[in-house]
């Protein structure tokens, strides 16, 4: 069997930066508010090194709170400061840009739309930066139901696919005579999706490696499934020779929160089949 890696895969800049920040603050008294990234293996590794995870600030009264890569709303900074916690911000710079773009649109009188997944922590953080005034558009039905307004501003979750963004924007354009579009999709997302699709057209099957709770990894799997047989796994242990033996050429890609070590283990296992 031939195994081929996608041109772009694995850790993006924002994820590398967040993990580095967490590792630098691993003193046994530090916690991230929610998982630092959407990869269970990385979260567990950091826990062993001295960085815990909490889901609410009420769980912590002292020490260092690390803002995860997906970001949080401005009230979290205020609450953490009021509790006397040291705040270390590991928000991805691309997410921060989306937050501030949404804030600017809202403050300038634009009815702000966030294109993305309603329950994703990044989208929730962007929503908070608009003073909770934005509307999240996840589906075509959401876009069609959106009411016309004098001024419309549009931003996106950083991991939304470019095609999905264009489709939903096209359905919103006639909702206002004054539309401002800020395409806040991360370059790394575009690169990984484009590379995965290209490879999926050249192989018999694709393996997408990454956390099942990772939006960008799940989206890679969805895109690849449109082209060929696709397996979404978190680790090499999930692969069995019986699954893959029928395929002559396998493509491998990985989400932006998947460590190189795990990708390498999957690649080496495929080569041995």
C-alpha positions in Angstrom: 0.0 0.0 0.0 1.1 3.5 -0.8 0.5 6.2 1.8 0.6 9.9 0.8 0.5 12.9 3.2 -1.4 16.0 2.2 0.7 19.0 1.4 -0.7 21.0 4.4 -1.9 19.2 7.5 -1.6 19.2 11.3 -0.8 22.0 13.7 -1.5 25.5 12.6 0.3 28.6 14.0 -2.5 29.4 16.4 -2.5 25.9 17.9 1.3 25.8 18.2 1.3 29.1 19.9 -1.5 28.1 22.4 0.3 24.9 23.4 3.6 26.7 23.8 1.9 29.3 26.1 0.3 26.5 28.1 3.6 24.6 28.5 5.4 27.8 29.6 2.8 28.1 32.4 2.7 24.5 33.5 3.3 25.0 37.2 0.5 22.9 38.8 -1.5 26.0 39.5 -2.6 26.8 36.0 -5.8 25.8 34.3 -7.3 26.4 30.8 -10.9 27.5 30.6 -12.2 24.7 28.5 -9.7 22.5 26.5 -6.8 24.5 25.2 -7.4 23.0 21.7 -9.8 20.3 20.5 -7.5 17.3 20.8 -7.9 15.0 23.8 -4.4 13.6 23.6 -2.8 17.1 23.8 -5.1 18.1 26.7 -4.2 14.9 28.6 -0.4 15.5 28.0 -0.7 19.0 29.4 -2.6 17.8 32.4 0.3 15.4 33.2 2.7 18.4 32.9 0.7 20.5 35.3 -2.0 22.4 33.3 -5.5 21.5 34.3 -8.8 22.2 32.7 -11.9 23.9 34.2 -15.2 24.6 32.6 -16.2 27.6 34.7 -14.3 30.3 36.6 -16.2 29.4 39.7 -14.0 26.3 39.9 -10.9 28.5 40.5 -10.0 31.0 43.2 -6.2 31.4 42.7 -3.5 30.7 40.2 -3.3 31.3 36.4 -6.2 31.0 34.1 -5.2 30.4 30.5 -7.6 31.6 27.8 -7.8 28.8 25.2 -7.2 29.2 21.5 -10.9 29.5 20.7 -11.1 32.7 22.8 -13.7 34.0 25.3 -15.9 37.0 25.7 -14.7 40.2 27.4 -16.7 39.5 30.6 -14.4 36.5 31.3 -11.4 38.8 31.4 -13.3 41.0 33.8 -14.4 38.1 36.1 -11.0 36.6 36.2 -9.4 40.0 37.0 -12.0 40.5 39.8 -11.1 37.2 41.3 -7.4 38.1 41.3 -6.4 35.4 38.9 -3.4 35.8 36.6 -4.6 35.9 33.0 -2.6 34.4 30.2 -4.2 34.8 26.8 -3.6 32.0 24.3 -6.4 33.1 21.9 -5.5 32.4 18.3 -4.6 35.7 16.6 -7.0 34.8 13.8 -9.8 34.3 16.3 -8.9 37.6 18.0 -9.2 39.3 14.6 -12.7 37.8 14.1 -13.7 38.9 17.6 -12.5 42.5 17.1 -14.0 42.7 13.5 -17.4 41.7 14.9 -17.1 44.2 17.7 -16.2 47.0 15.3 -19.1 46.2 13.0 -21.5 46.1 15.9 -20.3 49.4 17.4 -20.6 51.0 14.0 -24.3 50.2 13.7 -24.1 47.1 11.5 -26.4 44.2 12.3 -23.7 41.6 12.6 -23.9 38.1 11.3 -21.4 35.4 12.3 -21.3 32.5 9.8 -20.4 29.4 11.7 -21.5 26.7 14.2 -23.9 28.0 16.8 -22.5 25.8 19.6 -18.8 26.1 18.8 -16.8 27.9 21.5 -15.1 30.2 19.0 -18.4 31.4 17.6 -19.7 31.9 21.2 -16.7 34.1 22.0 -17.2 36.2 18.8 -20.8 36.6 19.7 -19.9 37.9 23.2 -17.7 40.6 21.6 -20.7 42.1 19.8 -22.4 42.7 23.1 -24.5 39.6 22.5 -26.2 41.4 19.6 -25.1 39.3 16.7 -27.0 36.6 14.8 -25.3 33.3 14.1 -26.0 31.8 10.6 -25.2 28.2 10.4 -27.5 26.9 7.6 -29.1 28.0 4.4 -32.4 28.1 6.3 -30.9 30.5 8.9 -29.8 32.8 6.1 -33.2 32.7 4.4 -35.0 33.5 7.7 -32.7 36.5 8.4 -34.7 39.7 8.4 -33.7 42.6 6.2 -31.8 45.5 7.9 -30.4 48.9 7.0 -26.8 47.9 7.6 -25.4 44.3 7.5 -22.0 43.2 8.6 -20.7 39.6 8.1 -17.8 37.8 9.7 -17.1 34.1 9.9 -15.8 31.4 12.3 -12.2 31.0 11.3 -12.6 27.3 10.4 -15.6 27.6 8.1 -15.0 26.3 4.6 -14.6 28.9 1.9 -17.4 27.4 -0.2 -19.8 27.3 2.8 -19.0 31.0 3.5 -19.6 32.0 -0.1 -22.9 30.1 -0.2 -24.3 31.6 2.9 -23.1 35.1 2.0 -24.8 34.9 -1.3 -28.1 34.3 0.5 -27.6 37.3 2.7 -26.6 39.9 0.1 -30.2 41.0 -0.6 -30.9 41.5 3.1 -29.5 45.0 3.1 -28.4 47.8 0.8 -25.3 48.4 2.9 -23.4 45.1 3.3 -19.9 44.9 4.7 -18.2 41.5 4.5 -15.1 40.6 6.6 -13.9 37.2 5.5 -12.2 36.1 8.8 -11.5 32.5 7.7 -7.9 31.4 8.7 -5.5 30.9 5.8 -4.4 27.6 7.4 -8.0 26.4 7.1 -8.1 27.2 3.4 -4.8 25.5 2.8 -5.7 22.3 4.6 -9.1 22.0 3.0 -7.7 22.7 -0.5 -4.8 20.2 -0.1 -7.1 17.5 1.3 -9.6 17.8 -1.5 -6.8 17.7 -4.1 -5.3 14.5 -2.5 -8.8 12.9 -2.1 -9.2 13.0 -5.9 -5.9 11.1 -6.4 -6.3 8.2 -3.9 -8.6 5.3 -3.2 -9.3 6.3 0.4 -8.5 9.1 2.8 -7.7 9.0 6.5 -8.4 12.2 8.4 -6.6 12.3 11.8 -7.8 14.5 14.6 -10.1 15.0 17.6 -13.8 14.1 17.0 -14.6 17.3 18.9 -12.5 19.4 16.4 -14.7 21.4 14.0 -11.9 21.9 11.4 -11.0 18.2 11.5 -14.7 17.1 11.1 -15.0 19.5 8.2 -12.0 18.0 6.5 -13.6 14.5 6.9 -16.9 15.8 5.4 -15.1 17.3 2.4 -13.1 14.2 1.8 -16.2 12.0 2.0 -17.5 13.8 -1.1 -14.5 12.5 -3.1 -13.7 9.0 -1.7 -14.0 6.5 1.1 -12.9 8.4 4.3 -12.0 7.3 7.8 -11.9 9.9 10.6 -9.7 8.7 13.5 -8.0 10.2 16.5 -5.1 7.8 16.8 -3.3 5.0 14.9 -4.8 2.4 17.3 -8.2 2.9 15.6 -6.9 1.6 12.3 -7.0 -2.1 11.5 -5.4 -3.7 8.4 -8.7 -5.3 7.5 -10.1 -1.8 6.9 -7.4 -0.7 4.5 -6.0 -3.8 2.8 -8.4 -3.4 -0.2 -7.0 0.1 -1.0 -3.8 0.5 -3.1 -3.3 4.2 -2.4 -4.2 6.0 0.9 -4.2 9.7 1.5 -3.6 11.1 5.0 -4.6 14.6 6.2 -5.1 16.0 9.7 -6.8 18.8 11.5 -5.1 21.9 12.7 -5.0 20.6 16.3 -3.5 17.2 15.5 0.1 16.7 16.8 2.9 15.6 14.3 3.6 12.6 16.5 0.1 11.2 16.0 0.2 11.9 12.2 3.5 10.1 11.9 2.2 7.0 13.8 -0.7 6.8 11.4 1.5 7.2 8.3 4.0 4.5 9.6 1.2 2.1 10.3 -0.3 2.5 6.8 3.1 1.9 5.3 3.3 -1.4 7.2 0.0 -2.7 5.8 
